[in-house]
């Protein structure tokens, strides 16, 4: 779709129409591409309370050479500027992303730049995938295939960094009151958690399934919150 309404119907227009539907619900954006965002879309999300302040935006890498090999149609400068715009324009937004380690040709220096970017960006939700050489794919024929041992080591290093970030961000939630959507009598999720993907909120007292409730966060258990 076009990225802004000057070029035709857009996601921003659709979200504003969904906002007008009666009832209490969240619309959640998944698998958005960093090259296809606009200021209009950011403003729309900020202004529509039925659109979850949650952005799933797979970045795959941050090094410019790697982004070129992956044909991501973007750059480090664009990504960093977009993240700044999202966080400044949508207060309280949760950013989810994914990265690939061990893509053909990834050097130690390129991986180090990715690791540093993860540390500094402090994504609320983040997943790491090890590149898999799929038969028939363009990347499978590329030179510089990375040995499994190195891919595994890079995966562990990146996940270790993110686990500490996630732990720190979870602790910051303790004592706050959150609006939750109840999935099971004792299981709910916050605006910052997609179903079957992110963490859960474990409820000490049962709540009606399918309803929104407000609960105070009292602690954490791994990635999950307690309320």
Secondary structure, DSSP 8 states (H G I E B T S, - for coil): --SSGGGS--HHHHHHHHHTSSS---EEE-S--GGG--HHHHHHHHH-TTEEEEEE---B---HHHHHHTT-S--HHHHHHHHHHHHHHSTT-EEEEEEEES-TT--HHHHHHHHHHHHHH--SEEEEEE----TTSTGGGSS----HHHHHHHHHHHHHHHHHHHHHHHHHHTT-EEEEEEEETTEEEETT--TTTS--EE-SS---TT-EEEEE--EEETTEEE-
